[in-house]
């Protein structure tokens, strides 16, 4: 388990379940953890490959074997541990839950605060390549007016935020906690950007009218036609093609159903088997193209590694369970916060007229490359769109 120094221990909570304390945090994985990982990978009991060599049954055996061997003998965790530790990291307690976050302030005097949010099976490591260009734009082809202060939280239940000790940590509660975090950090006005689950959490912040939230930038808005024959009949050819892509994803998204119903049962295998954790995390990375090759494999393994060393596969999956209990995926409460949507061809294809039904969409941009994990796949395109959209809120 990640070691904790005296300056990193949980602050004492007040009666409301929170503490104003913000404590420095540093990742320090003991060498015994690395040794144990390599031993387990070497001793993996492999299943038989399903008929054929396609991805139809799930992640193919040879693919996982190759990645596991590289994880054991080629991947350098210490390199990425150092990269993450180069950014200031902290923990604080909000609503009884420890929340870990990166907080990188720009040296530019008029930098704009932005919270970046990951999803499943991602972590704060998704944004390693974005932070420097956002906080120090002049060193990365930008202008001082493009500077951001960057805050990157680990979703409660994920990574270094640790595991909730009580039920109820759904997107609504997380959105409220994130708003309190920004207030605690002293930001009176700010924007947010997220993909995957954080796109849903940040939209919920808009629904809740989080104090200080001025603008939302997301990679997906999960807004679809209603079960109305007239609306279904009105779909254009382009809209039908986009819906077909969503339907294809749903046919293969078994991880969603399992984590929404039995996350604890799943957790035993993932917490005990690194090859199992590797294969499971590959699922969503691969669903949009049958490989994870569009993402640097060391960066991909860094995300897997964080789940492994923090033993949070089960608590991460519980977010799906918690949202299923409140019917979160069926709700479509309106958000009036100005919203931008960046649509990448290898991702869900949000549909403009349905996305605008419950969201104040003021910026819509379609790209010719990139996918679901745009921050890792095409950081240049994403950075450009963030600079463009948030320029009017500075």
N, C-alpha and C positions, 0 to 999 in steps of 0.2 A: 504494500500500500504506500502511497505517496507519504513521505515523512512530513511532519509539521513542526516547525520551530516554535519557541515560546511566543514570538511576536505574531505567529499565524494562528494561534488557537482561537476558538470561538469566543467572541466578546460576550459578557454576561448580558442576558436579556432583561428588559424591563417588563412590567406586568402586561403590556400589550403584545408581547412576543417579538419585540424589535429592540434594536440597539442602534444608537446613532454612530457607534464606533465603526470605523473603516480600518481594517488591518492589512498590512502588507502581506503578500503571499508569494511564495517561490516554489516551483516544482522541483522536487528532489527525490527521484525514484532510486531506491537502494539497488545496488548491483545484484543483490540476491534475487530481486524481481526479474532482472534481465536474464540471469542464469536459469531461473525457473521457467521462464517463457521459452527459451531455446530448448530446454530439456523436454518440455511438453510438446513443442512442435516436432521434435525428432521422434517422439514416441506416439505420434498420432495414429489411431486406428482408422484407416481409410475405408469408406464404403465402396461398393461396386458402382461403376458408372452406369447410369440409366442408358437404355438403348439409344444408339446414335451418339453424335457428338454435339448436338445443338443445345441451346439454353432452354428448351421447352419444359424440361422437368425441373429446372433450377440451375444453379451455377455448376458448370461441368467439373468433373473430378480433376482433370489435368490442369485446368486453370487454377484451381485452389492449391493443388500440389506445387505448381510453379511459384505462386505468390507466397505460399508458406515457406518454401525453401529460401526465397529471397529475404523474407522477413527474418528468418533464422540466421542467415549467413551474410546478407548483403546490406540490409537496412541498418542505419545508424541512429538509434533513438537519441543518443546524447547530442547529436547535431541539432535535432529539432527541439529538444528540451532547452538547449541554449538559445535557439531562435525565439522560443516563447518567453523565456526568462529575460530576454533583452527588452521586452515591453513591461512597463510597470503593471503589476497585478495585485489585486486586493480581494478581500472577502468582507462581507457585512451580513448582518442578520435582519431579514425583513419578514414579518408575519411568521416568525418562528423558524424560518428556513435560511440556511446559509446560502448566500449567492456569491459566486466567484465571478470576477470580471477583469478584463484588461481596460486600463484607462490611460490613453496616450494623448497628452495635450500638445497641441501645436505651439511653435514659437511665434507664429504669426499673430499679431494683436487682434485681428478681426476674424479669427477662425470661428466656424459655425459648428456647434455640437451635433454629432450624429451617433446614434446607437446602431450597431450592426448586429444582426441576429442570425444564428445558424439554425439548422433543423436536424432531423434524423436521416441518416446516421452520421451527421456531421458534428463538429465541435468548434470551439473558438479558433482552432488551427485553420479553418477554412479561409480566414482573412489575413493570414501571414503576409501575403504579397500585396494586400491592399493598404495596410496601415501606413507604411512609409509614404507612398504617393499621396495619400489623403492628408496626412499631417504635415508633410514637407513637400508641397507641390513644386516649388521652384527647383528642387533637385531631381524632379521626375517629369520635366517637360511641361509643367503647369505654371500658373501665376499665383502670387501670394493671395490674391482674392479668392482662390479656389481652396484655401486651407480649411481643414476640419479638425476639431477635437474629436477623438474616436473613443467610444465606449463599446466594449464587446462582452456581454454577459454569457456565462454558461447557463443554459436553461436549467431551472431547478429539476434535479433528478439526473442531470447529465454531467459527466466529467467532474470537474473540481468543485462544482456547486454541491455535490453530495446528494444523498438520497432523502426525500421527504419522509418524515417519521409519522405522518398522518395522512389520511386520504384527502382528496379534494383539490390537489394541485393540477387543475385544468387550465386551459388557455385564459379563461377569465381571471383567475387568481394570479396567474403569471403576469398578465398584462397590468394588473393593478400593482404588483410588486415592482415591475420595471418602471412604472411611473413614479413610484416612491423612491426608487434608486436614483432617478435623474434629479428629483427634488433634493435628495440627500447630498448629491454631488454639487448642488448649487446652481443647476441650470434652469433658468426661467423660461427659456425657449429653445427648441431643438427639433431635429428631424430623425427619422428612423429608416433603415433599409433592411429587408430580410427576404429570404427565399424559404421554400418548403414550410416547415412548421412556424418559423418566425414570421413569415408573411401573414399567417393566420393570427398569431399573437399580436402583431403590430396593427392589423386591421381592427382587432378587438380593442386595442388602446384608442383607436379612433371612435369606435362605438361608445366607449366609456368616457369620451371627451377628456382624456388625460391632460392635466394641467401642463401647459407649456408646449404640448405637441403641436407643431405647426404644419408638418408635411410628412407623408408616408410614401416610401418608394419600395415596391415589391416586384418579385419576379413572376408571381402568379396571383390571380384572383379566381377563386374557385366558385365562379358564378355560372350557372348553367340554365338552359331552358326549363320551364316548369312542365309538369305532366298535363299540359293543356294541348289537345289535338290541334288547335289553331296555331299555337305557338310552334309546335313541332313541325307543322306543315309549312311554316314561314321560313324555315331554315334555308339559307343560301347554300350553294355547293361548297363554298369556302368554310362556312360554319359547320356543315356536315363533316368535312374533312377534319376539322379541329375536334369535333365530338368523337370521331372514330379513333383519334389518337388517345383521348381520355379513356374510351372504352377498352382499347388494347392494353392500356396500363392497368385498368381494374381487373382484367382477366388474369394478370400475372402478379398482382399485389397481395400475395398470400400473407406476407409479413404484416400487412395492415390488419387483416382479420385476426391473426393470432395475437398481436400486441393489444388489440382492442378487446380481447376476451380472456386470454390466459397468459398474461405477461410473466407471472411468477413461475409457472411451469417451464416456460422457455428459458428463464434466467439460469436454471441449474446447469444446463448444457453449455450455455454461452460463457458463464463465469468459470467453468471448469476446463473448457477446451478452447485454446486460442485459434485453432483451425476452424472450429465452429463459429467463433466470433468473427473471424475473417470472412467466412462464406456468407454469414448472415448480413454483415455490413456491406458486402458486395452487391446484395440484391438490388437496393435502390440505385446505387451507382450504375449498375448494369441495365436496369429496366429501360433506360432511354437509349440504348444502343448496343446491347449485348456484350459490352466490354466496359472496363473502367479506364481504358487507355487514353481517353481525352483528358484525364487528370494525371498529373505527375504521380507516379506510383509511390514515391517516398512520402509525398504529402497525403496521399490516400491512406497509407499505412500509419501515418501519424494520427489520423483520426481514429483508426481502428485501435491503435495503441492506447489512446486515452481512455476508451471504453474498457480496455483490458486492465490497465493498471488501477483504475478507480473502481472497478467492479460495479459499474452502473448500467449494465445491459438491461437488467430487470427494471430498475427505476426509470430508465429512459422509456422503455416500452409502456410503463404505466401511464404516461401522458395520453397515449392513444385510448387506454381503458377509461381514464377519467373523462376525456372529451366525449367518448361514446355514451357515458352515463348521463351527460347533460344534453345530448343530442346536438352537440356543437356543429357537426357537419351539415345539419339540416337548417340551422338558423341562418337568417340573412338580415339581421338588424342593420339599419342604415348608419353609415359613417359620413359625416360632413367634412372631415379633414381632407384638404387637397391631396390627391393621390396620383402617383405615377406608376405605370406598369411597363416593365422592360420585358419583351417577349423574345425568347431565344428559340431557334428552330428545333433544337434537341430537347426541348422541355414541353410541359403542358402548353397548349395553345389557348390562352385565355381569349374569350370572345368579347369584343368591345361593347356591343349593345347590352349584353347581360351583365358585364362587369360594371357598367355605368348605372345599372338599375338601383343598386344599394350603396354605391361608392361615388364620391366626388372626384371623378377621374378628370384631371386637367392636363395630363401628359401621357402620351402613349407612343412607344417606340418599338419597332420590329427590327431585329438584327438578322444578318445572313449567316452567322456562325455562333457557336456556343450552345450550352444546354442547361440542365437543371442546377448544376453547380458552377454557375457563371463566375463566381469569385475565384475559383481555382482553374477554370478552363479558359476564360477570356477576360482576365482582370482589366486589360486595357479598355475594352468596350464598356465594361461596367463602370469603371472610374470616370470615363468620359460622360456617361449618362448621369451619374451622381453629380458631377460638377455642373452640368447643364441644368438639371432640374432644380437643385437647391440654390442656384445663383439668385433666383428671384426672392428667396426667403432670407437673404443675408441682411 
